[in-house]
Amino acid sequence: MYLSNFDEVKFPMKNKNHSSLVIIDDDVDLLDLLSAFFRQRGYKVSTFEDARLALDEIESKKLIVDAVISDLKLPVMSGLDFIKRIRTFNSVLPIILMTAEGSLEIAVEAIEAGAYDFVLKPLHVPQLLISVQRALHLNSIQAENANLKNLFNEQDFLGLKGIIGKSAGFKKAMELARRVSSSQASIIIFGESGSGKEVVAKAVHELGERKSGPFVAINCSAIPENLLESELFGYAKGAFTGAVGNKLGLFEEANKGTLFLDEIGDLALPLQAKLLRVLQERKIKRIGENQYREITARVICATHKDLKKEVEKGNFREDLYFRLNVIPIYMPPLRERKEDIIPLSEYFLKKFSLLNNANIKGFTKNAIKRLESLAWKGNVRELENAIERAVVLSNSEFVDVDDLPDLEVESLETKNLGEPKSNALFSINTIMSLEDMNKKYIEFIFKKNGFAKEQTAKELGIDRKTLYRKLKEPETSEVLLQ
């Protein structure tokens, strides 16, 4: 009997699976049974009695196959020989071996040769089906990971993979990171939450002499104060209830590498004092120990807060501030890096299309305008979430406006950062003529475009001569010169 419990199999007959299988066995009856079983479940099946013929078809790429089921004992070429030949040109194709010999030695030899699984005869059909499904799932994940890796490697900035940005502010931050990467000076990175401060810290690490060491990151605001100390410095066995053994702190884990302390502005004052001592003496002491240990990790800090103001309020130690603020690097928010929005969006689109098996090719023109007009208060993190949502919800090949979240469109106050609300284009307290409104709007677009006349004329839908005439009008010129 070739199959055990064949009549008891209760799998639904689905036709959604388009995976291609090759089944190799010199027993024609078994080939017919397995072929019928898998075809009923939507698989494309090719059968061979001779492994050499299957090998030729696969190697010449005349046959595109997702998985192979092969008998171990075959005439002329055995299942093991078949696997070894396949592995010379295809290292990922999953191959499941069938055999009536259940010895451990044969199973080990098959797996070492490159078999994905080893199934005993008489065959138990549910087991074989599950093995095929798992093999195909694993292959899909491996292909997905390879595609993501290729996508990640396509992005190259300063020789670093996966760095995306072309705005002046982004380039300035990354260039400064490159220049200080080989120094021993303290670095602190300023920027709003989600703007990419950790990207800068990783760039410093990767471009410096410590790139072969670990990069260890911790968010100081995400861990309670009583736990953060033990995370940073480690503890000795018996130091407190629950300390059943010695624990390395992050300073030690990052030895010969980089320790990135994100949101350092939220660090409690007692820990600030201990951090200052560590930075000065380059030594740490685990909780519950009297022994000091040398550390070699480079410490890079980051914060979204204005530390000068925090010092004035008494929330941050002045001596620690001066110790950290040797080389400040500023990462601008996304609203100040308009040129980065679309490259980042395209990267996230490819990434989430691969992860969700979605065939989305790009954005419509209206979607691009929408992306560029949003305020992105959550910066790159918010943009990434928005693109993931759009990929999941989109029903077409191109992401449109309706697929994007209904976020707040960037206002005039946001564009002119720091300006009071009284400078808004429209106000219920001010009535103006159409002529004055026209002038105000020209001023608004001109400032938005950084006083670029050609781009302003294009957005207003007028020619440059008309724009030049409008800009020379007394009231407009006077306002723009202020």
NUMINU-970676 format. One record per residue (C-alpha): x, y, z; residue in one letter. Coordinates in steps of 0.2 Angstrom, whole numbers, padded with zeros to 4 digits, always signed. Layout:
BEGIN
XYZa;...
//
This chain:
BEGIN
+0000+0000+0000m;+0008+0016-0006y;-0003+0029+0004l;-0010+0028+0022s;-0027+0034+0026n;-0029+0042+0008f;-0048+0041+0009d;-0048+0050+0026e;-0040+0066+0020v;-0053+0080+0022k;-0044+0095+0014f;-0055+0107+0005p;-0053+0108-0014m;-0046+0125-0017k;-0040+0132-0034n;-0031+0147-0027k;-0014+0139-0026n;-0004+0141-0042h;+0013+0133-0035s;+0022+0122-0047s;+0027+0104-0041l;+0038+0091-0048v;+0035+0073-0042i;+0048+0060-0046i;+0046+0041-0044d;+0048+0025-0054d;+0031+0019-0048d;+0018+0025-0060v;+0003+0021-0049d;+0010+0032-0035l;+0014+0046-0048l;-0004+0046-0053d;-0011+0046-0036l;+0000+0060-0030l;-0003+0070-0046s;-0022+0069-0044a;-0021+0073-0026f;-0011+0089-0028f;-0020+0095-0044r;-0036+0094-0035q;-0029+0107-0023r;-0024+0119-0037g;-0006+0114-0039y;+0002+0113-0056k;+0010+0096-0056v;+0024+0088-0068s;+0028+0070-0065t;+0044+0060-0070f;+0049+0042-0069e;+0068+0047-0072d;+0076+0060-0061a;+0088+0064-0075r;+0074+0070-0086l;+0067+0081-0072a;+0085+0088-0069l;+0087+0093-0087d;+0070+0102-0088e;+0074+0111-0072i;+0092+0116-0076e;+0087+0122-0094s;+0073+0132-0086k;+0061+0124-0097k;+0051+0120-0082l;+0048+0133-0068i;+0046+0124-0052v;+0043+0129-0034d;+0046+0112-0025a;+0051+0094-0029v;+0045+0078-0021i;+0057+0064-0026s;+0059+0046-0021d;+0076+0041-0013l;+0078+0025-0023k;+0077+0028-0042l;+0085+0019-0057p;+0101+0027-0064v;+0101+0043-0053m;+0096+0042-0035s;+0086+0055-0025g;+0102+0060-0016l;+0112+0062-0032d;+0098+0072-0039f;+0098+0084-0024i;+0117+0086-0026k;+0116+0090-0044r;+0102+0103-0041i;+0112+0111-0028r;+0126+0115-0040t;+0114+0128-0048f;+0100+0131-0037n;+0103+0132-0018s;+0085+0137-0012v;+0073+0125-0022l;+0065+0114-0008p;+0066+0096-0011i;+0056+0083-0001i;+0063+0065-0001l;+0051+0049+0000m;+0058+0033+0006t;+0053+0016+0013a;+0070+0015+0023e;+0068+0024+0039g;+0086+0024+0046s;+0093+0039+0055l;+0109+0038+0044e;+0099+0040+0028i;+0089+0054+0035a;+0105+0064+0041v;+0113+0061+0024e;+0098+0067+0015a;+0097+0083+0025i;+0116+0086+0024e;+0114+0084+0005a;+0101+0098+0005g;+0084+0090+0006a;+0071+0101+0015y;+0062+0086+0022d;+0062+0067+0024f;+0045+0058+0022v;+0043+0039+0025l;+0033+0027+0015k;+0019+0021+0016p;+0015+0040+0014l;+0004+0049+0026h;-0004+0062+0014v;-0008+0075+0027p;+0010+0075+0032q;+0016+0076+0014l;+0004+0091+0010l;+0010+0100+0026i;+0028+0097+0022s;+0025+0104+0004v;+0016+0119+0011q;+0029+0123+0024r;+0043+0121+0010a;+0034+0133-0001l;+0031+0146+0013h;+0049+0145+0018l;+0054+0148+0000n;+0042+0163-0001s;+0050+0170+0015i;+0068+0168+0008q;+0063+0176-0009a;+0055+0190+0000e;+0070+0193+0011n;+0081+0193-0004a;+0071+0206-0012n;+0070+0217+0003l;+0089+0215+0005k;+0091+0220-0014n;+0080+0235-0011l;+0089+0240+0005f;+0106+0239-0004n;+0100+0249-0019e;+0100+0264-0007q;+0118+0271-0006d;+0123+0287+0003f;+0141+0290+0007l;+0145+0272+0004g;+0131+0267+0017l;+0117+0255+0012k;+0099+0259+0015g;+0101+0278+0018i;+0088+0288+0009i;+0088+0307+0007g;+0094+0321-0005k;+0088+0337+0004s;+0101+0350+0009a;+0097+0348+0027g;+0099+0329+0027f;+0115+0329+0017k;+0122+0342+0029k;+0118+0331+0044a;+0125+0315+0036m;+0141+0324+0030e;+0144+0330+0047l;+0142+0313+0054a;+0155+0307+0041r;+0167+0320+0046r;+0166+0316+0065v;+0165+0297+0063s;+0183+0294+0066s;+0185+0306+0081s;+0183+0303+0099q;+0173+0319+0102a;+0156+0318+0111s;+0141+0319+0099i;+0123+0324+0102i;+0110+0323+0089i;+0095+0335+0090f;+0079+0333+0080g;+0060+0329+0082e;+0054+0312+0086s;+0054+0301+0070g;+0065+0312+0060s;+0079+0300+0059g;+0091+0303+0073k;+0096+0285+0074e;+0100+0284+0056v;+0113+0298+0059v;+0120+0288+0074a;+0122+0272+0064k;+0131+0282+0050a;+0143+0288+0063v;+0146+0270+0069h;+0147+0263+0051e;+0159+0276+0045l;+0170+0275+0060g;+0184+0263+0067e;+0171+0254+0077r;+0160+0248+0063k;+0165+0230+0067s;+0159+0231+0085g;+0141+0231+0090p;+0128+0245+0089f;+0117+0245+0104v;+0103+0257+0105a;+0091+0261+0120i;+0077+0274+0122n;+0079+0282+0139c;+0061+0288+0140s;+0054+0270+0136a;+0061+0262+0152i;+0057+0266+0170p;+0071+0274+0180e;+0073+0260+0192n;+0075+0248+0178l;+0085+0259+0167l;+0100+0260+0179e;+0102+0241+0179s;+0100+0240+0160e;+0114+0253+0157l;+0126+0247+0171f;+0121+0229+0174g;+0120+0220+0191y;+0128+0207+0201a;+0120+0191+0208k;+0110+0195+0223g;+0110+0214+0221a;+0091+0214+0223f;+0077+0203+0223t;+0076+0193+0207g;+0094+0196+0203a;+0098+0177+0201v;+0114+0180+0191g;+0126+0192+0185n;+0120+0203+0170k;+0130+0213+0158l;+0124+0231+0156g;+0123+0240+0139l;+0139+0249+0142f;+0148+0233+0142e;+0138+0225+0128e;+0143+0239+0117a;+0162+0237+0121n;+0172+0241+0105k;+0156+0247+0097g;+0143+0261+0100t;+0130+0264+0113l;+0116+0275+0107f;+0106+0284+0121l;+0090+0291+0112d;+0080+0304+0121e;+0094+0308+0133i;+0084+0323+0138g;+0072+0312+0148d;+0085+0304+0159l;+0082+0307+0177a;+0094+0318+0187l;+0102+0304+0197p;+0106+0294+0182l;+0113+0310+0173q;+0126+0312+0187a;+0131+0293+0185k;+0132+0296+0166l;+0143+0311+0168l;+0155+0301+0179r;+0155+0287+0166v;+0159+0299+0152l;+0173+0307+0162q;+0181+0291+0169e;+0177+0278+0155r;+0172+0266+0169k;+0156+0258+0176i;+0151+0249+0191k;+0137+0236+0191r;+0124+0237+0204i;+0129+0227+0219g;+0147+0228+0215e;+0162+0238+0221n;+0173+0234+0206q;+0175+0246+0192y;+0176+0240+0174r;+0184+0249+0160e;+0172+0253+0145i;+0177+0256+0127t;+0161+0260+0119a;+0158+0276+0110r;+0142+0285+0117v;+0131+0295+0105i;+0116+0304+0113c;+0100+0311+0105a;+0085+0321+0110t;+0070+0330+0104h;+0071+0343+0118k;+0080+0360+0119d;+0093+0355+0132l;+0097+0373+0135k;+0080+0377+0141k;+0080+0361+0151e;+0096+0366+0159v;+0087+0383+0163e;+0072+0374+0171k;+0083+0363+0181g;+0078+0347+0172n;+0095+0344+0165f;+0113+0345+0172r;+0123+0360+0165e;+0139+0350+0167d;+0132+0335+0157l;+0125+0347+0144y;+0143+0354+0141f;+0150+0337+0141r;+0138+0330+0128l;+0137+0346+0117n;+0154+0345+0109v;+0148+0341+0092i;+0129+0344+0089p;+0121+0337+0074i;+0104+0343+0069y;+0092+0332+0059m;+0078+0343+0051p;+0060+0337+0052p;+0052+0330+0037l;+0043+0346+0033r;+0059+0355+0031e;+0065+0341+0019r;+0052+0341+0005k;+0064+0333-0007e;+0065+0318+0004d;+0047+0314+0005i;+0044+0306-0012i;+0061+0295-0012p;+0056+0289+0005l;+0038+0286+0000s;+0044+0276-0015e;+0056+0266-0004y;+0042+0262+0008f;+0030+0258-0006l;+0042+0244-0013k;+0046+0238+0004k;+0027+0235+0010f;+0022+0229-0008s;+0035+0215-0006l;+0029+0211+0012l;+0011+0211+0007n;+0013+0203-0010n;+0004+0218-0017a;+0007+0223-0036n;+0008+0241-0033i;+0018+0251-0046k;+0018+0269-0039g;+0008+0284-0035f;-0004+0295-0045t;+0001+0313-0048k;-0013+0318-0035n;-0006+0306-0022a;+0011+0314-0025i;+0005+0331-0022k;-0005+0325-0007r;+0011+0318+0001l;+0021+0333-0002e;+0007+0345+0005s;+0005+0335+0022l;+0013+0342+0038a;+0020+0325+0043w;+0021+0330+0062k;+0027+0312+0065g;+0040+0314+0052n;+0048+0299+0043v;+0039+0287+0055r;+0022+0294+0051e;+0026+0293+0033l;+0031+0275+0034e;+0015+0271+0043n;+0004+0280+0030a;+0012+0271+0015i;+0010+0254+0024e;-0009+0258+0026r;-0010+0264+0008a;-0002+0248+0001v;-0014+0237+0012v;-0030+0247+0007l;-0026+0251-0012s;-0036+0241-0024n;-0027+0247-0040s;-0009+0247-0047e;-0006+0265-0041f;-0009+0273-0024v;-0021+0287-0025d;-0027+0301-0014v;-0041+0291-0007d;-0028+0278-0001d;-0019+0290+0010l;-0024+0294+0028p;-0034+0310+0031d;-0020+0319+0039l;-0019+0338+0043e;-0013+0347+0027v;+0002+0358+0031e;-0004+0376+0035s;+0004+0392+0032l;+0009+0393+0050e;+0018+0377+0049t;+0027+0382+0033k;+0032+0399+0041n;+0038+0390+0057l;+0037+0402+0072g;+0026+0415+0064e;+0011+0420+0074p;-0007+0414+0068k;-0011+0432+0063s;+0000+0430+0048n;-0012+0417+0041a;-0018+0419+0023l;-0036+0421+0028f;-0044+0428+0044s;-0062+0430+0050i;-0057+0447+0058n;-0049+0454+0042t;-0059+0458+0026i;-0048+0462+0011m;-0052+0466-0007s;-0049+0453-0021l;-0034+0463-0027e;-0026+0462-0010d;-0030+0444-0008m;-0022+0440-0025n;-0006+0449-0019k;-0006+0440-0002k;-0008+0423-0012y;+0007+0427-0023i;+0017+0432-0008e;+0013+0415+0000f;+0017+0404-0015i;+0033+0414-0017f;+0039+0412+0001k;+0034+0393+0000k;+0045+0390-0015n;+0060+0399-0006g;+0058+0414-0018f;+0061+0403-0033a;+0052+0413-0047k;+0051+0399-0060e;+0043+0386-0048q;+0031+0400-0042t;+0025+0405-0059a;+0022+0386-0063k;+0012+0383-0047e;+0002+0399-0050l;-0002+0395-0068g;+0005+0411-0075i;+0020+0415-0086d;+0036+0422-0078r;+0034+0440-0086k;+0017+0441-0077t;+0025+0435-0061l;+0039+0448-0062y;+0026+0462-0065r;+0016+0456-0050k;+0032+0455-0039l;+0037+0473-0044k;+0021+0480-0038e;+0024+0492-0023p;+0015+0483-0010e;+0020+0466-0014t;+0039+0471-0016s;+0038+0480+0001e;+0031+0464+0010v;+0044+0453+0002l;+0058+0464+0007l;+0053+0464+0025q;
//
